[in-house]
């Protein structure tokens, strides 16, 4: 994982997660598999991403999913 150089600059992982979430709501496991990270790392990426974009939590089919509020 790369560190941001600016408070508003997204890391590579955050950019990839954002692009993936633009396709539709995704589960934590789906985001982790796409990014090639473990669940803890993925949660950290999503927490950082939520500081810069509107990230929403949705319950779909009894599964917590994350999506972008655009």
Rosetta blueprint (number, residue, H / E / L):
1 X L
2 X L
3 X L
4 X L
5 X L
6 X L
7 X L
8 X L
9 X L
10 X L
11 X L
12 X H
13 X H
14 X H
15 X H
16 X H
17 X H
18 X H
19 X H
20 X H
21 X H
22 X L
23 X L
24 X L
25 X L
26 X E
27 X E
28 X H
29 X H
30 X H
31 X H
32 X H
33 X H
34 X H
35 X H
36 X L
37 X L
38 X L
39 X H
40 X H
41 X H
42 X H
43 X H
44 X H
45 X H
46 X H
47 X H
48 X H
49 X H
50 X H
51 X L
52 X L
53 X L
54 X L
55 X E
56 X E
57 X E
58 X E
59 X E
60 X E
61 X L
62 X L
63 X E
64 X E
65 X E
66 X E
67 X E
68 X E
69 X L
70 X L
